[in-house]
Amino acid sequence: MKTEVFIDSIGNTAEIIRKGGLVAVPTETVYGLAANGLDAEAVGKIYEVKGRPSVKPLSLMVSSCEEMELYCEEVQPQALNLAKRFWPGPLTIVLKAKDLVPDIVLAGGDTLGLRCPDSALTLQLIREAGLPLAAPSANPSGSKSPQSAAEVLSYFDGAVDAVIDGGACTLGVESTIIDMSSAPYRILRQGALPEKELKEALVDSLTLIGITGGSGSGKTTALNCLRDFGALVIDCDELYHRMLLTDIDLKGELAVRFPEAVGAEGEIDRKALAKTVFGNAEALQDLNGITHKHIADRVRSILEDYAFSGGRLAALDAVELISSGLSDHCDHTVAVISDREGRIERIMSRDGITREQAERRVDAQKDDAYYVEYCSSVLKNDSSFEDFENKCRLFFGGLIHERYEK
């Protein structure tokens, strides 16, 4: 067999693919050995030429994320979002395969990896052939993956029908493989795309709702409604209190700035800290600058783990949602407000304190106008518990549905 070399064009390689031949193709990672991914006999040639063990499955190259549903079952929004973010690029996404994918590609399994390479020539080949490409690296199994057409020819000259010479690969490292066929997701191979970027992208695909408002306004009812919809709820005030006990970095920064609030055993004395910042605008600003940064980092970490577990909906409960900057990361912010008397009665009932104590707490907080000004929506708690609960259910149900339909 004479191996043809096409430089800066795909020539008649689409016809070679359609007829069951083998073509080495460039990508941004390494060169691949490609065949019609829906032709079991053609795929068999890949295994034979490479000496690849039959138990190792192959991925399919496609030309766009729109093709995912052609070859995979249940393409969840998270997988589609990753494809939109990183394709064309060095990411292979594993999902449940459809029946039309030959068993030899799946190596006896039921999942399929999909990849969209960042190579104009290879994408053109896929489109002109009208077929997905099974295309592992174009090297004998166990040998170095080729980064140029010359390296491919040193392995397979005369053993494959054609090589498309697209120049040297820009990355030289295989794609990262993420298994999204079930939750939690797994990195099967760490390649050119860092795991951190995948987690950040998954967080960005979450529906994140911020809830804020004064004490006794009814935030708990709103948050419980979101839990009923399956949301992860992060109470930022509770998180802060836990971090004061466990977060070494946070405690260290507070100890340096507020040494007077450090207890005998190195713990942060919350009462002493509150006394220091009360009425001292500069000290309060410094405290917020330290705590808001650490809380935001911890919230991001929690959301990354949650998104990697397959989560789609999360809510942040924070009195300082706006001033902390957490609202900037939310898709929607909701102010829960209520009349003064209603808040006082709820606080008295909930916390078992006197009316005078409840009044002082309400009067020390921001008024409703502040929350209304900075939030996307307002939920007013001005009726019975049951009525407000129903109002929350209808509101969040519509909001979530609208977000998921985008």
VEXROBA-516381 format. One record per residue (C-alpha): chain; residue number from 1; x negated, z negated, y negated. Coordinates in steps of 0.5 Angstrom, whole numbers, plus 500, padded with zeros to 3 digits. Example, Ala and Ser with C-alpha at 12.3 -4.5 7.8 and 13.67 -1.06 7.14 Angstrom:
BEGIN
{chaine: A num: 1 px: 475 pz: 484 py: 509};
{chaine: A num: 2 px: 473 pz: 486 py: 502};
//
This chain:
BEGIN
{chaine: A num: 1 px: 500 pz: 500 py: 500};
{chaine: A num: 2 px: 498 pz: 502 py: 493};
{chaine: A num: 3 px: 499 pz: 496 py: 488};
{chaine: A num: 4 px: 501 pz: 499 py: 481};
{chaine: A num: 5 px: 499 pz: 496 py: 475};
{chaine: A num: 6 px: 504 pz: 496 py: 469};
{chaine: A num: 7 px: 501 pz: 494 py: 462};
{chaine: A num: 8 px: 505 pz: 492 py: 457};
{chaine: A num: 9 px: 511 pz: 495 py: 460};
{chaine: A num: 10 px: 515 pz: 494 py: 466};
{chaine: A num: 11 px: 515 pz: 501 py: 468};
{chaine: A num: 12 px: 520 pz: 502 py: 474};
{chaine: A num: 13 px: 519 pz: 495 py: 477};
{chaine: A num: 14 px: 526 pz: 494 py: 476};
{chaine: A num: 15 px: 528 pz: 499 py: 482};
{chaine: A num: 16 px: 522 pz: 496 py: 486};
{chaine: A num: 17 px: 526 pz: 490 py: 486};
{chaine: A num: 18 px: 532 pz: 493 py: 487};
{chaine: A num: 19 px: 529 pz: 496 py: 493};
{chaine: A num: 20 px: 527 pz: 490 py: 496};
{chaine: A num: 21 px: 519 pz: 490 py: 494};
{chaine: A num: 22 px: 515 pz: 485 py: 491};
{chaine: A num: 23 px: 512 pz: 485 py: 484};
{chaine: A num: 24 px: 508 pz: 480 py: 481};
{chaine: A num: 25 px: 510 pz: 478 py: 474};
{chaine: A num: 26 px: 507 pz: 474 py: 468};
{chaine: A num: 27 px: 510 pz: 468 py: 465};
{chaine: A num: 28 px: 508 pz: 463 py: 460};
{chaine: A num: 29 px: 506 pz: 458 py: 465};
{chaine: A num: 30 px: 502 pz: 462 py: 471};
{chaine: A num: 31 px: 504 pz: 469 py: 474};
{chaine: A num: 32 px: 509 pz: 469 py: 479};
{chaine: A num: 33 px: 510 pz: 473 py: 486};
{chaine: A num: 34 px: 517 pz: 476 py: 485};
{chaine: A num: 35 px: 523 pz: 479 py: 489};
{chaine: A num: 36 px: 530 pz: 480 py: 489};
{chaine: A num: 37 px: 533 pz: 473 py: 490};
{chaine: A num: 38 px: 539 pz: 475 py: 493};
{chaine: A num: 39 px: 536 pz: 479 py: 498};
{chaine: A num: 40 px: 534 pz: 475 py: 504};
{chaine: A num: 41 px: 529 pz: 480 py: 507};
{chaine: A num: 42 px: 525 pz: 481 py: 500};
{chaine: A num: 43 px: 525 pz: 473 py: 500};
{chaine: A num: 44 px: 522 pz: 473 py: 507};
{chaine: A num: 45 px: 516 pz: 478 py: 504};
{chaine: A num: 46 px: 514 pz: 473 py: 499};
{chaine: A num: 47 px: 513 pz: 467 py: 504};
{chaine: A num: 48 px: 509 pz: 472 py: 509};
{chaine: A num: 49 px: 505 pz: 475 py: 503};
{chaine: A num: 50 px: 503 pz: 468 py: 500};
{chaine: A num: 51 px: 503 pz: 464 py: 507};
{chaine: A num: 52 px: 508 pz: 459 py: 504};
{chaine: A num: 53 px: 511 pz: 454 py: 509};
{chaine: A num: 54 px: 518 pz: 456 py: 510};
{chaine: A num: 55 px: 520 pz: 449 py: 509};
{chaine: A num: 56 px: 519 pz: 449 py: 502};
{chaine: A num: 57 px: 525 pz: 452 py: 498};
{chaine: A num: 58 px: 524 pz: 457 py: 492};
{chaine: A num: 59 px: 527 pz: 457 py: 485};
{chaine: A num: 60 px: 530 pz: 463 py: 482};
{chaine: A num: 61 px: 528 pz: 466 py: 475};
{chaine: A num: 62 px: 534 pz: 468 py: 470};
{chaine: A num: 63 px: 534 pz: 471 py: 463};
{chaine: A num: 64 px: 539 pz: 466 py: 460};
{chaine: A num: 65 px: 543 pz: 460 py: 461};
{chaine: A num: 66 px: 549 pz: 463 py: 461};
{chaine: A num: 67 px: 547 pz: 465 py: 468};
{chaine: A num: 68 px: 547 pz: 458 py: 471};
{chaine: A num: 69 px: 554 pz: 458 py: 473};
{chaine: A num: 70 px: 553 pz: 465 py: 477};
{chaine: A num: 71 px: 548 pz: 461 py: 482};
{chaine: A num: 72 px: 550 pz: 454 py: 482};
{chaine: A num: 73 px: 556 pz: 449 py: 483};
{chaine: A num: 74 px: 558 pz: 444 py: 477};
{chaine: A num: 75 px: 553 pz: 446 py: 472};
{chaine: A num: 76 px: 554 pz: 439 py: 468};
{chaine: A num: 77 px: 554 pz: 439 py: 460};
{chaine: A num: 78 px: 547 pz: 435 py: 461};
{chaine: A num: 79 px: 544 pz: 441 py: 465};
{chaine: A num: 80 px: 547 pz: 446 py: 460};
{chaine: A num: 81 px: 544 pz: 443 py: 454};
{chaine: A num: 82 px: 537 pz: 442 py: 457};
{chaine: A num: 83 px: 537 pz: 450 py: 458};
{chaine: A num: 84 px: 539 pz: 451 py: 451};
{chaine: A num: 85 px: 534 pz: 447 py: 448};
{chaine: A num: 86 px: 528 pz: 449 py: 453};
{chaine: A num: 87 px: 530 pz: 456 py: 455};
{chaine: A num: 88 px: 526 pz: 460 py: 455};
{chaine: A num: 89 px: 521 pz: 455 py: 457};
{chaine: A num: 90 px: 517 pz: 451 py: 462};
{chaine: A num: 91 px: 523 pz: 448 py: 465};
{chaine: A num: 92 px: 526 pz: 448 py: 472};
{chaine: A num: 93 px: 533 pz: 445 py: 473};
{chaine: A num: 94 px: 535 pz: 444 py: 480};
{chaine: A num: 95 px: 543 pz: 444 py: 481};
{chaine: A num: 96 px: 547 pz: 445 py: 487};
{chaine: A num: 97 px: 547 pz: 452 py: 490};
{chaine: A num: 98 px: 553 pz: 457 py: 491};
{chaine: A num: 99 px: 554 pz: 460 py: 497};
{chaine: A num: 100 px: 551 pz: 467 py: 495};
{chaine: A num: 101 px: 544 pz: 464 py: 495};
{chaine: A num: 102 px: 541 pz: 466 py: 501};
{chaine: A num: 103 px: 539 pz: 460 py: 506};
{chaine: A num: 104 px: 531 pz: 462 py: 506};
{chaine: A num: 105 px: 531 pz: 461 py: 498};
{chaine: A num: 106 px: 534 pz: 454 py: 499};
{chaine: A num: 107 px: 529 pz: 452 py: 505};
{chaine: A num: 108 px: 535 pz: 449 py: 509};
{chaine: A num: 109 px: 537 pz: 445 py: 503};
{chaine: A num: 110 px: 543 pz: 446 py: 498};
{chaine: A num: 111 px: 540 pz: 445 py: 492};
{chaine: A num: 112 px: 537 pz: 451 py: 487};
{chaine: A num: 113 px: 532 pz: 451 py: 482};
{chaine: A num: 114 px: 533 pz: 455 py: 476};
{chaine: A num: 115 px: 528 pz: 457 py: 471};
{chaine: A num: 116 px: 528 pz: 462 py: 465};
{chaine: A num: 117 px: 521 pz: 464 py: 463};
{chaine: A num: 118 px: 518 pz: 465 py: 456};
{chaine: A num: 119 px: 516 pz: 472 py: 458};
{chaine: A num: 120 px: 519 pz: 478 py: 454};
{chaine: A num: 121 px: 517 pz: 483 py: 460};
{chaine: A num: 122 px: 519 pz: 479 py: 465};
{chaine: A num: 123 px: 526 pz: 477 py: 462};
{chaine: A num: 124 px: 527 pz: 485 py: 461};
{chaine: A num: 125 px: 525 pz: 486 py: 468};
{chaine: A num: 126 px: 531 pz: 481 py: 470};
{chaine: A num: 127 px: 536 pz: 484 py: 466};
{chaine: A num: 128 px: 534 pz: 491 py: 468};
{chaine: A num: 129 px: 534 pz: 489 py: 475};
{chaine: A num: 130 px: 541 pz: 486 py: 474};
{chaine: A num: 131 px: 538 pz: 480 py: 479};
{chaine: A num: 132 px: 535 pz: 474 py: 479};
{chaine: A num: 133 px: 528 pz: 473 py: 481};
{chaine: A num: 134 px: 525 pz: 469 py: 487};
{chaine: A num: 135 px: 518 pz: 468 py: 484};
{chaine: A num: 136 px: 513 pz: 462 py: 486};
{chaine: A num: 137 px: 506 pz: 463 py: 483};
{chaine: A num: 138 px: 503 pz: 469 py: 485};
{chaine: A num: 139 px: 497 pz: 466 py: 490};
{chaine: A num: 140 px: 496 pz: 464 py: 497};
{chaine: A num: 141 px: 499 pz: 458 py: 498};
{chaine: A num: 142 px: 493 pz: 452 py: 497};
{chaine: A num: 143 px: 490 pz: 457 py: 492};
{chaine: A num: 144 px: 489 pz: 456 py: 485};
{chaine: A num: 145 px: 495 pz: 459 py: 481};
{chaine: A num: 146 px: 493 pz: 466 py: 477};
{chaine: A num: 147 px: 493 pz: 466 py: 470};
{chaine: A num: 148 px: 492 pz: 473 py: 469};
{chaine: A num: 149 px: 494 pz: 480 py: 473};
{chaine: A num: 150 px: 486 pz: 481 py: 475};
{chaine: A num: 151 px: 487 pz: 474 py: 479};
{chaine: A num: 152 px: 493 pz: 476 py: 482};
{chaine: A num: 153 px: 490 pz: 483 py: 484};
{chaine: A num: 154 px: 484 pz: 479 py: 487};
{chaine: A num: 155 px: 489 pz: 476 py: 492};
{chaine: A num: 156 px: 494 pz: 481 py: 493};
{chaine: A num: 157 px: 491 pz: 488 py: 491};
{chaine: A num: 158 px: 495 pz: 492 py: 496};
{chaine: A num: 159 px: 499 pz: 487 py: 499};
{chaine: A num: 160 px: 505 pz: 487 py: 493};
{chaine: A num: 161 px: 508 pz: 494 py: 490};
{chaine: A num: 162 px: 506 pz: 492 py: 483};
{chaine: A num: 163 px: 503 pz: 488 py: 478};
{chaine: A num: 164 px: 506 pz: 487 py: 471};
{chaine: A num: 165 px: 500 pz: 486 py: 466};
{chaine: A num: 166 px: 502 pz: 481 py: 461};
{chaine: A num: 167 px: 496 pz: 478 py: 459};
{chaine: A num: 168 px: 493 pz: 471 py: 460};
{chaine: A num: 169 px: 498 pz: 466 py: 461};
{chaine: A num: 170 px: 499 pz: 461 py: 455};
{chaine: A num: 171 px: 500 pz: 455 py: 458};
{chaine: A num: 172 px: 497 pz: 455 py: 465};
{chaine: A num: 173 px: 501 pz: 450 py: 468};
{chaine: A num: 174 px: 507 pz: 450 py: 472};
{chaine: A num: 175 px: 514 pz: 448 py: 470};
{chaine: A num: 176 px: 516 pz: 441 py: 470};
{chaine: A num: 177 px: 522 pz: 441 py: 475};
{chaine: A num: 178 px: 528 pz: 436 py: 474};
{chaine: A num: 179 px: 533 pz: 435 py: 479};
{chaine: A num: 180 px: 540 pz: 434 py: 476};
{chaine: A num: 181 px: 544 pz: 436 py: 482};
{chaine: A num: 182 px: 546 pz: 428 py: 483};
{chaine: A num: 183 px: 545 pz: 422 py: 478};
{chaine: A num: 184 px: 540 pz: 419 py: 476};
{chaine: A num: 185 px: 536 pz: 425 py: 475};
{chaine: A num: 186 px: 529 pz: 426 py: 478};
{chaine: A num: 187 px: 523 pz: 429 py: 476};
{chaine: A num: 188 px: 520 pz: 433 py: 482};
{chaine: A num: 189 px: 514 pz: 436 py: 479};
{chaine: A num: 190 px: 511 pz: 434 py: 472};
{chaine: A num: 191 px: 509 pz: 440 py: 469};
{chaine: A num: 192 px: 508 pz: 443 py: 462};
{chaine: A num: 193 px: 514 pz: 440 py: 459};
{chaine: A num: 194 px: 513 pz: 432 py: 458};
{chaine: A num: 195 px: 518 pz: 428 py: 461};
{chaine: A num: 196 px: 519 pz: 424 py: 454};
{chaine: A num: 197 px: 522 pz: 431 py: 451};
{chaine: A num: 198 px: 527 pz: 431 py: 457};
{chaine: A num: 199 px: 529 pz: 424 py: 456};
{chaine: A num: 200 px: 530 pz: 425 py: 448};
{chaine: A num: 201 px: 534 pz: 432 py: 449};
{chaine: A num: 202 px: 538 pz: 428 py: 454};
{chaine: A num: 203 px: 539 pz: 423 py: 449};
{chaine: A num: 204 px: 541 pz: 428 py: 443};
{chaine: A num: 205 px: 546 pz: 431 py: 448};
{chaine: A num: 206 px: 550 pz: 424 py: 449};
{chaine: A num: 207 px: 556 pz: 423 py: 445};
{chaine: A num: 208 px: 554 pz: 417 py: 441};
{chaine: A num: 209 px: 559 pz: 413 py: 437};
{chaine: A num: 210 px: 557 pz: 408 py: 432};
{chaine: A num: 211 px: 562 pz: 402 py: 431};
{chaine: A num: 212 px: 562 pz: 397 py: 425};
{chaine: A num: 213 px: 566 pz: 392 py: 420};
{chaine: A num: 214 px: 566 pz: 385 py: 418};
{chaine: A num: 215 px: 567 pz: 379 py: 423};
{chaine: A num: 216 px: 575 pz: 379 py: 426};
{chaine: A num: 217 px: 576 pz: 386 py: 424};
{chaine: A num: 218 px: 578 pz: 388 py: 431};
{chaine: A num: 219 px: 571 pz: 391 py: 433};
{chaine: A num: 220 px: 572 pz: 388 py: 440};
{chaine: A num: 221 px: 578 pz: 391 py: 441};
{chaine: A num: 222 px: 575 pz: 398 py: 439};
{chaine: A num: 223 px: 569 pz: 397 py: 444};
{chaine: A num: 224 px: 573 pz: 395 py: 450};
{chaine: A num: 225 px: 577 pz: 401 py: 449};
{chaine: A num: 226 px: 571 pz: 405 py: 449};
{chaine: A num: 227 px: 568 pz: 402 py: 455};
{chaine: A num: 228 px: 575 pz: 404 py: 459};
{chaine: A num: 229 px: 573 pz: 411 py: 457};
{chaine: A num: 230 px: 566 pz: 410 py: 461};
{chaine: A num: 231 px: 562 pz: 408 py: 455};
{chaine: A num: 232 px: 556 pz: 404 py: 455};
{chaine: A num: 233 px: 556 pz: 399 py: 449};
{chaine: A num: 234 px: 550 pz: 396 py: 446};
{chaine: A num: 235 px: 551 pz: 390 py: 442};
{chaine: A num: 236 px: 546 pz: 391 py: 437};
{chaine: A num: 237 px: 546 pz: 383 py: 434};
{chaine: A num: 238 px: 546 pz: 381 py: 441};
{chaine: A num: 239 px: 540 pz: 385 py: 443};
{chaine: A num: 240 px: 536 pz: 383 py: 437};
{chaine: A num: 241 px: 537 pz: 375 py: 439};
{chaine: A num: 242 px: 535 pz: 377 py: 446};
{chaine: A num: 243 px: 529 pz: 381 py: 443};
{chaine: A num: 244 px: 527 pz: 375 py: 439};
{chaine: A num: 245 px: 526 pz: 371 py: 446};
{chaine: A num: 246 px: 523 pz: 377 py: 450};
{chaine: A num: 247 px: 520 pz: 382 py: 445};
{chaine: A num: 248 px: 512 pz: 381 py: 444};
{chaine: A num: 249 px: 511 pz: 386 py: 439};
{chaine: A num: 250 px: 517 pz: 384 py: 435};
{chaine: A num: 251 px: 516 pz: 376 py: 435};
{chaine: A num: 252 px: 508 pz: 378 py: 433};
{chaine: A num: 253 px: 510 pz: 382 py: 427};
{chaine: A num: 254 px: 515 pz: 376 py: 425};
{chaine: A num: 255 px: 510 pz: 371 py: 426};
{chaine: A num: 256 px: 505 pz: 374 py: 421};
{chaine: A num: 257 px: 510 pz: 375 py: 416};
{chaine: A num: 258 px: 514 pz: 369 py: 417};
{chaine: A num: 259 px: 509 pz: 364 py: 419};
{chaine: A num: 260 px: 514 pz: 358 py: 417};
{chaine: A num: 261 px: 519 pz: 360 py: 422};
{chaine: A num: 262 px: 514 pz: 360 py: 428};
{chaine: A num: 263 px: 516 pz: 354 py: 433};
{chaine: A num: 264 px: 511 pz: 349 py: 436};
{chaine: A num: 265 px: 511 pz: 354 py: 443};
{chaine: A num: 266 px: 510 pz: 360 py: 439};
{chaine: A num: 267 px: 518 pz: 362 py: 439};
{chaine: A num: 268 px: 522 pz: 364 py: 433};
{chaine: A num: 269 px: 526 pz: 359 py: 430};
{chaine: A num: 270 px: 532 pz: 363 py: 428};
{chaine: A num: 271 px: 535 pz: 357 py: 423};
{chaine: A num: 272 px: 528 pz: 357 py: 420};
{chaine: A num: 273 px: 528 pz: 364 py: 419};
{chaine: A num: 274 px: 535 pz: 365 py: 416};
{chaine: A num: 275 px: 533 pz: 359 py: 411};
{chaine: A num: 276 px: 527 pz: 363 py: 409};
{chaine: A num: 277 px: 530 pz: 369 py: 407};
{chaine: A num: 278 px: 537 pz: 366 py: 404};
{chaine: A num: 279 px: 537 pz: 368 py: 397};
{chaine: A num: 280 px: 530 pz: 371 py: 397};
{chaine: A num: 281 px: 531 pz: 379 py: 397};
{chaine: A num: 282 px: 524 pz: 381 py: 398};
{chaine: A num: 283 px: 524 pz: 377 py: 404};
{chaine: A num: 284 px: 530 pz: 379 py: 407};
{chaine: A num: 285 px: 528 pz: 386 py: 406};
{chaine: A num: 286 px: 521 pz: 385 py: 410};
{chaine: A num: 287 px: 525 pz: 382 py: 415};
{chaine: A num: 288 px: 530 pz: 388 py: 416};
{chaine: A num: 289 px: 524 pz: 393 py: 415};
{chaine: A num: 290 px: 521 pz: 389 py: 421};
{chaine: A num: 291 px: 527 pz: 388 py: 426};
{chaine: A num: 292 px: 531 pz: 395 py: 424};
{chaine: A num: 293 px: 525 pz: 399 py: 427};
{chaine: A num: 294 px: 524 pz: 395 py: 433};
{chaine: A num: 295 px: 532 pz: 395 py: 435};
{chaine: A num: 296 px: 532 pz: 402 py: 433};
{chaine: A num: 297 px: 526 pz: 403 py: 438};
{chaine: A num: 298 px: 529 pz: 399 py: 444};
{chaine: A num: 299 px: 536 pz: 402 py: 443};
{chaine: A num: 300 px: 533 pz: 409 py: 444};
{chaine: A num: 301 px: 529 pz: 407 py: 450};
{chaine: A num: 302 px: 536 pz: 404 py: 453};
{chaine: A num: 303 px: 539 pz: 411 py: 451};
{chaine: A num: 304 px: 534 pz: 415 py: 454};
{chaine: A num: 305 px: 535 pz: 411 py: 461};
{chaine: A num: 306 px: 542 pz: 411 py: 460};
{chaine: A num: 307 px: 542 pz: 419 py: 459};
{chaine: A num: 308 px: 537 pz: 420 py: 465};
{chaine: A num: 309 px: 542 pz: 416 py: 469};
{chaine: A num: 310 px: 547 pz: 422 py: 468};
{chaine: A num: 311 px: 551 pz: 418 py: 462};
{chaine: A num: 312 px: 555 pz: 422 py: 457};
{chaine: A num: 313 px: 558 pz: 417 py: 452};
{chaine: A num: 314 px: 555 pz: 411 py: 449};
{chaine: A num: 315 px: 557 pz: 406 py: 443};
{chaine: A num: 316 px: 553 pz: 402 py: 438};
{chaine: A num: 317 px: 556 pz: 396 py: 435};
{chaine: A num: 318 px: 552 pz: 394 py: 429};
{chaine: A num: 319 px: 554 pz: 390 py: 423};
{chaine: A num: 320 px: 548 pz: 393 py: 420};
{chaine: A num: 321 px: 550 pz: 400 py: 423};
{chaine: A num: 322 px: 549 pz: 403 py: 416};
{chaine: A num: 323 px: 543 pz: 400 py: 413};
{chaine: A num: 324 px: 539 pz: 400 py: 419};
{chaine: A num: 325 px: 539 pz: 407 py: 419};
{chaine: A num: 326 px: 542 pz: 407 py: 426};
{chaine: A num: 327 px: 548 pz: 411 py: 424};
{chaine: A num: 328 px: 544 pz: 417 py: 422};
{chaine: A num: 329 px: 543 pz: 418 py: 430};
{chaine: A num: 330 px: 551 pz: 417 py: 431};
{chaine: A num: 331 px: 555 pz: 423 py: 432};
{chaine: A num: 332 px: 561 pz: 419 py: 429};
{chaine: A num: 333 px: 561 pz: 413 py: 425};
{chaine: A num: 334 px: 568 pz: 408 py: 425};
{chaine: A num: 335 px: 569 pz: 403 py: 420};
{chaine: A num: 336 px: 574 pz: 398 py: 423};
{chaine: A num: 337 px: 577 pz: 394 py: 418};
{chaine: A num: 338 px: 583 pz: 389 py: 417};
{chaine: A num: 339 px: 586 pz: 385 py: 411};
{chaine: A num: 340 px: 583 pz: 378 py: 410};
{chaine: A num: 341 px: 588 pz: 374 py: 412};
{chaine: A num: 342 px: 588 pz: 377 py: 419};
{chaine: A num: 343 px: 581 pz: 377 py: 420};
{chaine: A num: 344 px: 581 pz: 369 py: 418};
{chaine: A num: 345 px: 586 pz: 368 py: 423};
{chaine: A num: 346 px: 582 pz: 372 py: 429};
{chaine: A num: 347 px: 576 pz: 368 py: 427};
{chaine: A num: 348 px: 579 pz: 361 py: 427};
{chaine: A num: 349 px: 582 pz: 363 py: 434};
{chaine: A num: 350 px: 576 pz: 366 py: 437};
{chaine: A num: 351 px: 571 pz: 361 py: 435};
{chaine: A num: 352 px: 575 pz: 355 py: 434};
{chaine: A num: 353 px: 572 pz: 353 py: 427};
{chaine: A num: 354 px: 576 pz: 351 py: 421};
{chaine: A num: 355 px: 580 pz: 356 py: 416};
{chaine: A num: 356 px: 575 pz: 354 py: 411};
{chaine: A num: 357 px: 569 pz: 356 py: 415};
{chaine: A num: 358 px: 572 pz: 362 py: 417};
{chaine: A num: 359 px: 573 pz: 364 py: 410};
{chaine: A num: 360 px: 566 pz: 363 py: 408};
{chaine: A num: 361 px: 564 pz: 367 py: 413};
{chaine: A num: 362 px: 569 pz: 373 py: 411};
{chaine: A num: 363 px: 567 pz: 372 py: 404};
{chaine: A num: 364 px: 559 pz: 372 py: 405};
{chaine: A num: 365 px: 560 pz: 379 py: 408};
{chaine: A num: 366 px: 561 pz: 386 py: 405};
{chaine: A num: 367 px: 568 pz: 388 py: 403};
{chaine: A num: 368 px: 572 pz: 394 py: 407};
{chaine: A num: 369 px: 570 pz: 399 py: 402};
{chaine: A num: 370 px: 563 pz: 399 py: 404};
{chaine: A num: 371 px: 564 pz: 401 py: 411};
{chaine: A num: 372 px: 570 pz: 406 py: 409};
{chaine: A num: 373 px: 565 pz: 409 py: 404};
{chaine: A num: 374 px: 559 pz: 410 py: 409};
{chaine: A num: 375 px: 563 pz: 412 py: 416};
{chaine: A num: 376 px: 566 pz: 418 py: 418};
{chaine: A num: 377 px: 573 pz: 415 py: 420};
{chaine: A num: 378 px: 577 pz: 409 py: 419};
{chaine: A num: 379 px: 581 pz: 404 py: 424};
{chaine: A num: 380 px: 585 pz: 399 py: 420};
{chaine: A num: 381 px: 588 pz: 393 py: 424};
{chaine: A num: 382 px: 594 pz: 392 py: 421};
{chaine: A num: 383 px: 599 pz: 391 py: 426};
{chaine: A num: 384 px: 600 pz: 387 py: 433};
{chaine: A num: 385 px: 594 pz: 387 py: 438};
{chaine: A num: 386 px: 598 pz: 392 py: 443};
{chaine: A num: 387 px: 599 pz: 397 py: 437};
{chaine: A num: 388 px: 592 pz: 397 py: 435};
{chaine: A num: 389 px: 589 pz: 397 py: 442};
{chaine: A num: 390 px: 594 pz: 404 py: 443};
{chaine: A num: 391 px: 591 pz: 406 py: 436};
{chaine: A num: 392 px: 584 pz: 406 py: 439};
{chaine: A num: 393 px: 586 pz: 409 py: 445};
{chaine: A num: 394 px: 589 pz: 415 py: 442};
{chaine: A num: 395 px: 584 pz: 415 py: 437};
{chaine: A num: 396 px: 578 pz: 415 py: 441};
{chaine: A num: 397 px: 581 pz: 419 py: 447};
{chaine: A num: 398 px: 582 pz: 425 py: 442};
{chaine: A num: 399 px: 575 pz: 424 py: 439};
{chaine: A num: 400 px: 572 pz: 424 py: 446};
{chaine: A num: 401 px: 576 pz: 430 py: 448};
{chaine: A num: 402 px: 574 pz: 434 py: 442};
{chaine: A num: 403 px: 566 pz: 432 py: 443};
{chaine: A num: 404 px: 566 pz: 434 py: 450};
{chaine: A num: 405 px: 570 pz: 441 py: 448};
{chaine: A num: 406 px: 564 pz: 443 py: 444};
//
